Amino acid sequence: MRNFIYETPTKVYFGKDEELKVGKILRVFEPTKVLIHYGGQSAKKSGLLDRVKKALKDENISYVELGGVVANPELSLVRKGIEICLSEGVDFVLAVGGGSVLDSAKDIANGAANPETDVWDFSLGKCVPEKTLRKGAILTLSAAGSEMSNSCVITNTDTGEKRGYGCTCNRMDFAIENPELTYTVSPYQTACGAVDSAMHTIERYFCQGEDTYLTDAIAEAVIKSVMKAGRDCLDAPYNYEARANMMWASSLAHNGLTQCGRECVLVVHQFEHEVSGMYPEVAHGAGLAALWCSWARYVYDANISRWLQYASNVWNLDIDFEHPEKTIETAINMQEEYYESIGMPINLKSLGVKEEDLEKLALKCTRNRTRNLPGYKTLEYEDILNIYRMAYENR
């Protein structure tokens, strides 16, 4: 087991009507002014935004608003949010929405607290935020796990780059999680959320590290719970138990718990960031579903025993010790069938990716051939291009 630091400073308020307490929760932080950050019209139409504003007014907390976050949060809106924070004297950012809103809020908080630094430099890895504004979240979508993670992913539409960075400053001070707020999430976005949530832990499961059987057991439970909850949510959208398990699993899948003792590099996420960076209309979860199985088939022979454990413990398969690769291939096929069963794509072609862009994607993913992706099998430019090609042509 490798050395690790486990940090989860985010206080979670979980359950029905917890969002009604947001004013009292914020009062503890003694904010001068709050930026309420949200996405499109759903927060308004559902009445959630009005409930949030009333809760702040009841506690005499001043606020300003900034909506307009899109599925892949854009740098241009982050810059606008930073300007508002600086001009209005904002010292707390409250995100109301899903992972895109939360990531945008994190970047705004980091940029406003470090105005001498170009906020995009954080995403490029040129520097790390030294401080941040206090921030919290009211979650409306189970997917990204951003409510408890230290990560933040932003898209620069001018350059077509989608970049993520991790740091302590990205941790939310609190997260309010009411599963009822996800009842009206569309079937497609619910399915995307199931893929994304599970993938945060599936990817960690195949990162390097040995003798982590406790972490493995937690990870296997999270993966299986997400896949069950995802299907149950699709079958019965107003099933509170399904939505609740989905929401909590999404938080646990990406808060660091399922990587303790293992090296954390989410390789397939790196592949997908280039896809949705170049094709902003591609939902992150859908892109992951279209890529993962091709990546798995390409790399599994680098650690047969690890993949057999996954096949046995996650997919309940009996191991064929004479032909172990058959067991692994069956597990990968079962996961692919699961994606299809919940309406997710299993190839890039169905997402509208053009074959002539595959080389561009590989170049972007390798930063113009200047980096490889680590793992039990190190992936160089040609490997990455081959996986993109496999994912494009997959049945």
For each residue, the residues with C-beta under 8 A, 3 or more apart:
1: 209 210 211 212 215 261
2: 208 209 261 262 263
3:
4: 259 260 261 262
5:
6: 256 257 260
7: 150 168 171 256
8: 148 171 255 256 257
9: 171 173
10: 147 148 171 172 173 174 175 255
11: 173 174 175
12: 147 148 174 175 176 177 251
13: 18 21 25 174 175 176 177
14: 18 177 178 244 247 248
15: 18 177 178 179
16: 178 179 180
17: 20 21 178
18: 13 14 15 21 176 177 178
19: 22 48 51 52 55 138 176 178 181
20: 17 51 55
21: 13 17 18 24 25 55 176
22: 19 25 26 52 55 56 94 136 138 176
23: 26 27 55 56 57 58 59 61
24: 21 27 28 55 59
25: 13 21 22 28 136 174 176
26: 22 23 29 31 34 56 59 61 92 94 136
27: 23 24 30 59 61
28: 24 25
29: 26 92 134 173
30: 27
31: 26 34 61 91 92 134
32: 62 89 90 91
33: 62 63 64 88 89 90 91 92
34: 26 31 56 61 62 63 64 90 92 93 94
35: 63 64 65 66 81 84 85 88 90 92 93 94 105 108
36: 49 52 53 56 63 64 65 66 94 96
37: 65 66 67 69 81 93 94 95 96 97 101 104 105 108
38: 43 49 65 66 67 69 95 96 97 101
39: 42 43 67 68 69 70 97 98 100 101
40: 43 67 68 69 70
41: 44 45
42: 39 45 46 140 184
43: 38 39 40 46 48 49 67 96 97 140
44: 41 47 49 50
45: 41 42
46: 42 43 49 181 184
47: 44 50 51
48: 19 43 51 52 96 138 140 181
49: 36 38 43 44 46 52 53 96
50: 44 47 53 54
51: 19 20 47 48 54 55
52: 19 22 36 48 49 55 56 94 96 138
53: 36 49 50 56 57 63
54: 50 51 57 58
55: 19 20 21 22 23 24 51 52 58 59
56: 22 23 26 34 36 52 53 59 61 62 63
57: 23 53 54 60 61
58: 23 54 55
59: 23 24 26 27 55 56
60: 57
61: 23 26 27 31 34 56 57
62: 32 33 34 56
63: 33 34 35 36 53 56 94
64: 33 34 35 36 84 88 90
65: 35 36 37 38
66: 35 36 37 38 77 80 81 84
67: 37 38 39 40 43
68: 39 40 77
69: 37 38 39 40 73 77 97 100 101 104
70: 39 40 73 74 77 100 280
71: 100 280 281 283 284
72: 100 155 162 276 277 280 284
73: 69 70 77 78 100 101 103 104 107 153 154 155
74: 70 77 78 104 154 155 156 157
75: 78 79 107 119 120 123 154 155 156 157 158
76: 79 80 157
77: 66 68 69 70 73 74 80 81 104
78: 73 74 75 81 82 104 107 108 111 119 154
79: 75 76 82 83 111 119
80: 66 76 77 83 84
81: 35 37 66 77 78 84 85 93 104 105 108 111 112
82: 78 79 85 86 108 111 112 115 119
83: 79 80 86 87
84: 35 64 66 80 81 87 88 90
85: 35 81 82 88 90 93 108 109 112 133
86: 82 83 90 112 115
87: 83 84
88: 33 35 64 84 85
89: 32 33
90: 32 33 34 35 64 84 85 86 93 112 133
91: 31 32 33 133 134
92: 26 29 31 33 34 35 133 134 135 136
93: 34 35 37 81 85 90 105 108 109 112 133 134 135 136
94: 22 26 34 35 36 37 52 63 105 135 136 137 138
95: 37 38 101 102 104 105 106 135 136 137 138 172
96: 36 37 38 43 48 49 52 101 137 138 140
97: 37 38 39 43 69 100 101 102 138 139 140 141
98: 39 101 102 139 140 141 143 144
99: 102 103 141 143 144 145 146 196
100: 39 69 70 71 72 73 97 103 104 144
101: 37 38 39 69 73 95 96 97 98 104 105 137
102: 95 97 98 99 105 106 137 139 144 146 147 172
103: 73 99 100 106 107 144 146 151 152 153 154
104: 37 69 73 74 77 78 81 95 100 101 107 108 154
105: 35 37 81 93 94 95 101 102 108 109 135 137
106: 95 102 103 109 110 132 135 146 152 169 170 172
107: 73 75 78 103 104 110 111 119 122 123 152 154
108: 35 37 78 81 82 85 93 104 105 111 112 133
109: 85 93 105 106 112 113 132 133 134 135 169
110: 106 107 113 114 119 122 129 132 133 152 169 170
111: 78 79 81 82 107 108 114 115 117 119 122
112: 81 82 85 86 90 93 108 109 115 133
113: 109 110 129 131 132 133 169
114: 110 111 117 119 129 130 131 132
115: 82 86 111 112
116:
117: 111 114 121 122 127 129
118: 121
119: 75 78 79 82 107 110 111 114 122 123
120: 75 123 124 154 156
121: 117 118 124 126 127
122: 107 110 111 117 119 125 126 127 128 129 152 165 167
123: 75 107 119 120 152 154 156 163 164 165
124: 120 121 163
125: 122 163 165
126: 121 122
127: 117 121 122
128: 122 165 167 169
129: 110 113 114 117 122 132 167 169
130: 114 169
131: 113 114 169
132: 106 109 110 113 114 129 135 169 170
133: 85 90 91 92 93 108 109 110 112 113
134: 29 31 91 92 93 109 173
135: 92 93 94 95 105 106 109 132 172 173
136: 22 25 26 92 93 94 95 172 173 174 175 176
137: 94 95 96 101 102 105 146 147 172 174 175 176
138: 19 22 48 52 94 95 96 97 175 176 178 181
139: 97 98 102 142 147 175 176 177 178 181 247
140: 42 43 48 96 97 98 181 182 185
141: 97 98 99 144 182 185 189 193
142: 139 179 182 185 193 197 243 246 247 249 250
143: 98 99 189 192 193 196 197 250 284 285
144: 98 99 100 102 103 141 147 149 196 250 254 284
145: 99 148 149 196 197 200 250 251 253 254 255
146: 99 102 103 106 137 149 151 152 172 254
147: 10 12 102 137 139 144 172 175 177 251
148: 8 10 12 145 171 172 175 251 252 254 255
149: 144 145 146 166 170 171 254 255 256
150: 7 166 167 168 170 171 256
151: 103 146 164 165 166 170 254
152: 103 106 107 110 122 123 146 164 165 166 170
153: 73 103 162 163 164 273
154: 73 74 75 78 103 104 107 120 123 162 163 164
155: 72 73 74 75 161 162 276 277 280
156: 74 75 120 123 159 160 161 162 163
157: 74 75 76 160 280
158: 75
159: 156
160: 156 157 277 278 364
161: 155 156 277 364
162: 72 153 154 155 156 273 274 276 277
163: 123 124 125 153 154 156 273
164: 123 151 152 153 154 269 273
165: 122 123 125 128 151 152 170
166: 149 150 151 152 170
167: 122 128 129 150 170
168: 7 150 171
169: 106 109 110 113 128 129 130 131 132
170: 106 110 132 149 150 151 152 165 166 167
171: 7 8 9 10 148 149 150 168
172: 10 95 102 106 135 136 137 146 147 148 175
173: 9 10 11 29 134 135 136
174: 10 11 12 13 25 136 137
175: 10 11 12 13 136 137 138 139 147 148 172 251
176: 12 13 18 19 21 22 25 136 137 138 139
177: 12 13 14 15 18 139 147 247 248 251
178: 14 15 16 17 18 19 138 139 181
179: 15 16 142 182 183 240 243 244 246 247
180: 16 183 240 243
181: 19 46 48 138 139 140 178
182: 140 141 142 179 185 190 233 243 246 247
183: 179 180 237 238 243
184: 42 46 237
185: 140 141 142 182 189 190 193 237
186: 189 190
187: 190 191 234 237 343
188: 191 192 283 286 343
189: 141 143 185 186 192 193 283
190: 182 185 186 187 193 194 230 233 234 237
191: 187 188 194 195 230 234 285 342 343 344
192: 143 188 189 195 196 283 284 285 286 344
193: 141 142 143 185 189 190 196 197 230 246 250 285
194: 190 191 197 198 226 227 229 230 231 233 246 285 342
195: 191 192 198 199 230 285 286 288 289 339 342 344
196: 99 143 144 145 192 193 199 200 250 284 285 288
197: 142 143 145 193 194 200 201 226 230 246 249 250 253 254
198: 194 195 201 202 222 223 226 227 230 253
199: 195 196 202 203 266 268 269 285 288 292
200: 145 196 197 203 204 253 254 258 266
201: 197 198 204 205 219 222 223 226 252 253 254 258
202: 198 199 205 206 223 292
203: 199 200 206 207 266 267 268 269
204: 200 201 207 219 258 259 262 264 266
205: 201 202 216 219 220 223 258 262 310
206: 202 203 299 303 306 307 310 375 376
207: 203 204 259 262 263 264 265 375
208: 2 262 263 374 375 376
209: 1 2 212 261 262 263
210: 1
211: 1 261
212: 1 209 215 216 260 261 262
213: 216 217
214: 217 218
215: 1 212 218 219 257 258 259 260 261 262
216: 205 212 213 219 220 309 313
217: 213 214 220 221
218: 214 215 221 222 252 257 258
219: 201 204 205 215 216 222 223 258
220: 205 216 217 223 224 313 314
221: 217 218 224 225
222: 198 201 218 219 225 226 249 252 253 258
223: 198 201 202 205 219 220 226 227 314
224: 220 221 227 228 314
225: 221 222 228 229 245 249
226: 194 197 198 201 222 223 229 230 246 249 250 253
227: 194 198 223 224 230 231 338
228: 224 225 231 232 245
229: 194 225 226 232 233 242 243 245 246 249
230: 190 191 193 194 195 197 198 226 227 233 234 246 342
231: 194 227 228 234 235 341 342
232: 228 229 235 236 239 241 242 245
233: 182 190 194 229 230 236 237 239 242 243 246
234: 187 190 191 230 231 237 342 343
235: 231 232 239
236: 232 233 239 242
237: 183 184 185 187 190 233 234
238: 183
239: 232 233 235 236 242 243
240: 179 180 243 244
241: 232 244 245
242: 229 232 233 236 239 245 246
243: 142 179 180 182 183 229 233 239 240 246 247
244: 14 179 240 241 247 248
245: 225 228 229 232 241 242 248 249
246: 142 179 182 193 194 197 226 229 230 233 242 243 249 250
247: 14 139 142 177 179 182 243 244 250 251
248: 14 177 244 245 251 252
249: 142 197 222 225 226 229 245 246 252 253
250: 142 143 144 145 193 196 197 226 246 247 253 254
251: 12 145 147 148 175 177 247 248 254 255
252: 148 201 218 222 248 249 255 257 258
253: 145 197 198 200 201 222 226 249 250 258
254: 144 145 146 148 149 151 197 200 201 250 251
255: 8 10 145 148 149 251 252
256: 6 7 8 149 150 259 260 264
257: 6 8 215 218 252 260
258: 200 201 204 205 215 218 219 222 252 253
259: 4 204 207 215 256 262 264
260: 4 6 212 215 256 257
261: 1 2 4 209 211 212 215
262: 2 4 204 205 207 208 209 212 215 259
263: 2 207 208 209 374
264: 204 207 256 259
265: 207 270 373 374 375
266: 199 200 203 204 269 270
267: 203 270 271 295 373 374 375 379
268: 199 203 271 272 288 291 292 295
269: 164 199 203 266 272 273 288
270: 265 266 267 273 274 365 373
271: 267 268 274 275 291 295 361 365 384 387 388 391
272: 268 269 275 276 284 287 288 291
273: 153 162 163 164 269 270 276 277
274: 162 270 271 277 278 361 364 365
275: 271 272 278 279 282 287 290 291 348 351 353 361
276: 72 155 162 272 273 279 280 282 283 284 287
277: 72 155 160 161 162 273 274 280 364
278: 160 274 275 357 360 361 364
279: 275 276 282 351 352 353
280: 70 71 72 155 157 276 277
281: 71 352
282: 275 276 279 286 287 351 352 353
283: 71 188 189 192 276 286 287
284: 71 72 143 144 192 196 272 276 287 288
285: 143 191 192 193 194 195 196 199 288 289 344
286: 188 192 195 282 283 289 290 344 345 351
287: 272 275 276 282 283 284 290 291 351
288: 195 196 199 268 269 272 284 285 291 292
289: 195 285 286 292 339 344 345 346
290: 275 286 287 344 345 346 347 348 350 351 391 394
291: 268 271 272 275 287 288 294 295 348 387 391
292: 199 202 268 288 289 295 296 335
293: 296 297 332 335 336 339 346 391 394
294: 291 297 298 387 390 391 394
295: 267 268 271 291 292 298 299 387 391
296: 292 293 299 300 307 332 335
297: 293 294 300 329 332 390
298: 294 295 377 383 386 387 390
299: 206 295 296 302 375 376 377 379
300: 296 297 303 304 307 325 328 332
301: 304 325 377
302: 299 375 376 377
303: 206 300 306 307 376
304: 300 301 307 308 324 325 328
305: 308 309
306: 206 303 309 310 376
307: 206 296 300 303 304 310 311 328 331
308: 304 305 311 312 319 324 327 328
309: 216 305 306 312 313
310: 205 206 306 307 313 314 315 331
311: 307 308 314 315 317 319 327 328 330 331
312: 308 309 315 316 317 318 319 327
313: 216 220 309 310 316
314: 220 223 224 310 311 331
315: 310 311 312 330 331 334 335
316: 312 313
317: 311 312 327 330 331 334
318: 312 327
319: 308 311 312 324 327
320: 323 324 326 327
321: 324
322:
323: 320 326 327
324: 304 308 319 320 321 327 328
325: 300 301 304 328 329
326: 320 323 329 330
327: 308 311 312 317 318 319 320 323 324 330 331
328: 300 304 307 308 311 324 325 331 332
329: 297 325 326 332 333
330: 311 315 317 326 327 333 334
331: 307 310 311 314 315 317 327 328 334 335
332: 293 296 297 300 328 329 335 336
333: 329 330 336 337
334: 315 317 330 331 337 338
335: 292 293 296 315 331 332 338 339
336: 293 332 333 339 340 346
337: 333 334 340 341
338: 227 334 335 341 342
339: 195 289 293 335 336 342 344 345 346
340: 336 337 343 344 346
341: 231 337 338
342: 191 194 195 230 231 234 338 339
343: 187 188 191 234 340
344: 191 192 195 285 286 289 290 339 340
345: 286 289 290 339 348 350 351
346: 289 290 293 336 339 340 350 394 395
347: 290 350 351 391 392 393 394 395
348: 275 290 291 345 351 353 388 391 392 394
349: 353 355 392 393
350: 290 345 346 347
351: 275 279 282 286 287 290 345 347 348
352: 279 281 282
353: 275 279 282 348 349 357 358 361 392
354: 357
355: 349 358 392
356: 359
357: 278 353 354 360 361
358: 353 355 361 362 385 388 389 392
359: 356 362 363 385
360: 278 357 363 364
361: 271 274 275 278 353 357 358 364 365 388
362: 358 359 365 366 381 384 385 388
363: 359 360 366 368 369 381
364: 160 161 274 277 278 360 361 367 368
365: 270 271 274 361 362 373 384
366: 362 363 369 370 371 372 373 380 381 384
367: 364 370 371
368: 363 364
369: 363 366 381
370: 366 367
371: 366 367
372: 366 378 379 380
373: 265 267 270 365 366 378 379 384
374: 208 263 265 267 378
375: 206 207 208 265 267 299 302 378 379
376: 206 208 299 302 303 306
377: 298 299 301 302 383
378: 372 373 374 375 383
379: 267 299 372 373 375 383 384 387
380: 366 372 383 384
381: 362 363 366 369 384 385
382: 385 386
383: 298 377 378 379 380 386 387
384: 271 362 365 366 373 379 380 381 387 388
385: 358 359 362 381 382 388 389
386: 298 382 383 389 390
387: 271 291 294 295 298 379 383 384 390 391
388: 271 348 358 361 362 384 385 391 392
389: 358 385 386 392 393
390: 294 297 298 386 387 393 394
391: 271 290 291 293 294 295 347 348 387 388 394
392: 347 348 349 353 355 358 388 389
393: 347 349 389 390
394: 290 293 294 346 347 348 390 391
395: 346 347
